[in-house]
Amino acid sequence: MTRADRWQEEVLAGPGGAMTEEVGVITGPLTLRTTVVAGGLVRFDVQYKDADEWYTLTGSPRAHHGDPAALHAAALAAIRAGGGAVAPG
């Protein structure tokens, strides 16, 4: 995997946070990791900033159609907006 296959960034979740498969909504300072995986899919994982555990953003993985970096940016925007953000389509 190359750097072009993974993006990771800190993000402050807006009111209502981000929805995860494992623990439901998480809020506050988070880290989003977006990874290109097999089959033309992009996986979105989030964690509390500086924590060890990663959680799957609800709706992940998603198909990407050309620009997975744009999906990473869209996921960041969704998490900043909050409202139980899920993986962008």
N, C-alpha and C positions, 0 to 999 in steps of 0.2 A: 504494500500500500504506500502511495506517495502522499506528500503534503496536499496535492491537488485532489486527493480522495477523501480528505477529512478537514473539517473546520471546527474550531472550538473557541468559545467566547463567553465571557461573563455577561450576565443580563439581570436586571432587577425586574422581577415579575410585577405586573400591574395588579390592581385590585381583582381578586378572584383567582390569581395565580395561573398555574399550568396544570393540566390534567394528566395524570400518569396511570398506566395500567396496574402498577403494583400497589400504590398507596393512595390513589386519588389525587386531590389537589395539593400541590406544594407551592409555597409562596416565599417572598423575600429574595435575597441575593442568590442567584442560581448560576450554574454553568450549563451551556447548551453545547452538545457535541453532535455534529452531523457527519455521517459516514456513508460513502457510496459502497453498497454491497452488491453481491451477485444478482443477476437477473434484471438489471436496470432499475434497481431500487435504492432508495436513500433511507437510512435509519436515523432517527432522532432520539437522543438520550439526554436526560437532564439530571442534575444532582444539586443538592445544596452546596453552595460555594465551599470549597475545601473539604468536603465530605468524601468518604470512601465509596459509598453506595451510589450506583447509577440506576435511574428509572427510565422506563420506556415512555416517551411522550405518546399519549393516546392517538391512535391512527397511524402509528409507525409500524412497519416501513411503508413508504409511498413510492410510486413510480415517478421517475423524473424523465422529462422529455427535453434533454439537451443541456440544461444548466443547473446542476445541483447546488452551486453556490447561491443561485437566486432563491432556491428553496430554503437554504440556511438563513438568508436574510429575511425571508418571509416568516420563518419560525421565530426568529429573534423579535420581529415586529409584533407577532401574535402574542408572545410571552410578555413583552413590554405592555401590551394593551390589557392583558389579563383575561378575566372572564372565563377561566377554565380552558385556556388555550390548548389546542390540539395541533397535531402535525398538519402543515399546509398541504393542500392538494395540487 
